[in-house]
Amino acid sequence: MAKIILTFNTLPEFYERLSEHHTLIRPPKGRDFSQEELKNLVQDADVLCSVFDIPIGRELLGNAPKLKLVANYAVGYNNIDLDYCREHGIAVTNLPHSVVIPTAELAMALLLSCSRRVVELNQELRKNNGRVSLGRLGMMGLDLYGKTIGIVGYGNIGAAVAERCRAFGMKILYYKRQRLSSEIEAERGLTYADLDTLLAQSDFVSVHTPYSTETHHQIDARALSLMKKGAVLLNTARGSVIDEDALIASLRSGHLASAGLDVFEDRDIPRAGLLELPQVVMTPHVGTQTYDARVNMNRELVENVLKFLDGRTDISRVV
């Protein structure tokens, strides 16, 4: 029987499967465990189930001599000290499958909201008691059909976004470190481009790059300057992949027409400059905030934990 620490609260059926044959420790209803609480709890823990916004650092891991697995409740895992885990033989798993569809659908929601200025028009209606006279050329939006979207980071989520954009009749450029085969490109209607070319040729750019020291501010002032005037930037990946101050400056200058953001640099809190810009559509990191997604994420995490404890290797392991 293993001791499993759950750092967060989620759907009840999740607890039942983990506690059926193991000891499950979870936080009081309505909150997560604090770092101090976790330091005490992990001392004799075998498994730690965490989430992207709870740091699992060297100090905490150093208090867990029996720990065998950190199971992250997210596709990303930059909240975990992977070097420490490698050094001490601690496995790390993530959720590469269950987050794909809901995050891709949110990216499409941001794309459509920005292209047709949905939020701005909604605000105008509310501000003017439902009476808005735009004339024939007021607050014009953009069609998606025939436009080019650049997918930065063509992993599972980027591929799902590209598939949906293709259904809208968009041309698709993609950038990733390892180019796909020509057969896959032809089958999926993709054109490979280096990052600079993608930025220069795309009407819309959707960022799906995992965060690392290499991708910190991958979209910086220089990258933004390469984008077409009037282009739209979307980010449902990690906030620090984009230099937020540079993005604000580009939007204020009118170089970029709009941005759709689900993630932000400062612990997912948008900076004041973004809040002041009506052409920016923002959501508070809700890429997987649907009931279906939570059910699927719970299932995937439970499978990772139980299979690992049974000695199986068919899990989503990153370390």
N, C-alpha and C positions, 0 to 999 in steps of 0.2 A: 504493500500500500504506500503510495507516494503522497507527499505533502505538496499541495498546489496552492500558490498564492495568486489571487486575482486582484489586480490593482484598481479595477473599475467595476461599475455595475452595468448590467445589461439584461437581456431577456431571461425570465425564470427558467425556461427549458434548458438553457445553457448550463445553469448550476446543477441541474438534476443529473445530466450525463457525466459531468466531471466528478460529482460527489458519490456516484453509485458505488465505485470501488476504491475511491481515494479520499483523503482528507482535503477538503476545500475551505480555504480561508478567504473571505471577501469583505470589502468595506461596508460600513453602515449604509443604509439606503440614503441616496441623495448626494453622496460625495465619494471621492477617490481617497485612497490611502495617501498620507503625507510621506515625505522622504524619511522623516524620523520614525514613523510607524513601520515603514518598509524595512529600514535597517534592522529593527528588532525581529520582524517577522521572517526575514529571509535566512536567518542564522541556521535553521534546520530545514529549509525548503529544498525540494527536488526540482520544482517547476515554478517559474514566474511568468504569469500571463500579463503583458503590459499593453499599453496603447501609445500612439505616436507622440502625445504631448506630455508623457511622463518620462523624465530622463532616467535611463538605466546606466549609470556611470560607474567608473572604477571604484569609487568609495563604497557605493551600495553593493556592487558585485563582490568586493573584497570582504564583505560581511556574510557571504553566502558560500561557505566551504563545500557544502553538499550539492550545490546547484548544478543541474545537468542540462537544463533547457530554459531559454527565454523565448516564449512564444508571443510574437508581436501581433497586435490586433490592427494591422494596417499593411498596406503593400510596402510602404517605406519603413526604414529601420535606422535612420540617422539619429534616433534618440538613444541608441544602444552603443556602448563602447565595444565595437566588434573586435578590436585588437586584443582587449582583455579576454574576451570570450575565446578567441583563437588560442591565446597563450595558456588558458586554463582548461581547455577541452570542453567548453560550454557550447552546446548547440544553440543556434538561433533560427527561428522560422518566421515566415511572414505570410501574407494572404494575397498571392498574386492573381487569383482567379475571381473571387467573389466581389471585388471592388471594381471590376472592369466596366460592366454595363452601367451601373448607376453613375460612375464618374464620367463616362463618355456621354451619357444623356445630359448631365449637368453642363458639360462643355458645349453641347449643342444648344441648350437653353440659353447660355450666355452668348453664344454666337448669334442666335436669332434675336435676342433682346438688344444686342448692340447694333446689328445690321438694320433692324427696323425701329430702333430708338424707342422701344416699348416702355421703358421706365420713364424716360423724359416725357413722352406723350401722356402716360398715366398721370404723372405729376401735374402736367398742364391742365388736364381735365379736372383734377381735384382742386387745384388752386383757383380755377375760374368757374367753379360750380357747374362743371359739365359743358361750359360754352367755350369752345376754342375754334377760332377761325384761322386756319393755316394758310389759306389761299392755295394756289396751285404749286407753289415752290417753297412752302414753309416746312421746316424740319424734315427734309428729305432723308430717306433711308437708302439702303443698298440692297440690290438683289444678290442672292447667293449663286443662282444659276449662271454658269459660264465663268465665274470668278475662280481665282486660284487661292487655295489654302495651303499654308506651309505647316507641316507637322514636325515640331522639334522634339525628338525623342520618340522613335517609332517602336515602343514596346507594346504590351497588350492593350493598354488604354489608348495610346496613340493610334494603334491599328483599328480599334473599334470606332474612334472618332473619324478616321479616314474613310472607313466603310460607310458610315452614315452620311458624310459629306459627299461621297460619290453618288449616293441616292438622290442628293439635291442637284446633281449635275455639275458639281464643282471639279476643277482640275486640282490634282493633289501632288504637291512636292513633299518629299520627306527627307529628314536628316537623322542619321544615327551613325555611331562609330563604325559599325560593321555593315556594309551595304548588303542588301538582300540580293538573291540571285535574279538574273534577268527574267527567268520563268515566273517567279513570284511577283516581280514588278509588273509584268504584262498581265498576269491573272488578276491582280488587284487594282490595276489602273494607276500605278504609281510612277513618279519620276524622281530619281535621286538627285539631290543637289547638296553641295557643301553649304554650311550655315550662312555664309555671307550672300551667296547666290539666292538661297531660299528667302532670306529676309528682303532682298532687293526686288524679287519677282512676285511676292505674295501679296494679295489684297487683305488676307486674314492670316494671322500666325497664331497657332495653338501650341502652348508649351506643355510637354509631358515628360520632361527630363527628371530623373531621380536627383535628389540633392546630394552633393559631395563637395569636398574642397575644390575639385576640378570644375564643378558647375556653378559655384558661387558667383553670382552676378554674370552668368553666361550671357544674359541679355542686359548689356550695360549701355551707357550713353552712345558709344560708338556703334553698337549693334542697332540701337533704335534709330540712329541717323541713317542707317542703310535702308530702313524700311520705306516703302512708298509713302508719299504724302497722302493722308487720308486713309491709311491702313488701320486695321483693328488688331489689337493684341489680346490674347486670352491666356489665362493661367489657372489650371486646376491641378498643378503639380506641387511645388513647394515655393513659398514666398520668396526665399532668398536666391532663387535662380534668376530673378529679375532685380535690377537695381531700382528700387522703388522711387528714390528721389529723381533719378534720371527719367523714369517713366512719367512722373508728375510734370517735370519740365517739358518733356516732349508733348504731353497733352495740352499743357497751358499755352505752348507756342502755336498749337494748331497743326503741328506736323502729323501726329496721330489723331485720327478722328475719335477713337473710343477705345475703351479697354473693358474686358469682362474678367473679374478676378474673384476666385474663391479662396485664395491664400495670400498671405501678406508677410512682410519681413519680420515685424515686431510681434512675435508670438500670436500671429493671426489677428492682429488688431490693425486696421488700416490707418495710415498716417493722415494727419489733418488735411494735408494737401489733396489727398484722394477724396475725402469727404466733401470737399468744397467743389468738386467737379461734377456737374450733372450728367456728363456724357460717360461717366464710369459706372458700370453695373457691378455691384458687389454682393457676394453672399459669404456668410461666416464659416467657411470651411465645412461645407455640407455635401461634399461629393458622394458620400455614402449614407446620407441622412434619409433613408427610406426604410420602411419596415421590411421589405423584401431583402434589401441589402444586408440589414442587421441579422436576419435569419440565416442568410447564406454565409456571412462572415463568421457568425457563431459556429455554424456547422464546420466550416473549414478550419477554424482554430481548434475546435474539439478534436477533429480528426488528426490534426498535427500532433496534439498532446498525447492522445490515447495510442496512436500508432507508434510514436516515439517511445512511450513507456512499454510498449509490447515488443520493442526491438526492431520495428519495421523501418525501412528506409524510403518508402514511397510517400515522402512528406515534402513540404515546400521549404526546404532547408537552404539558408544562405551562408551559414557557418557550420 
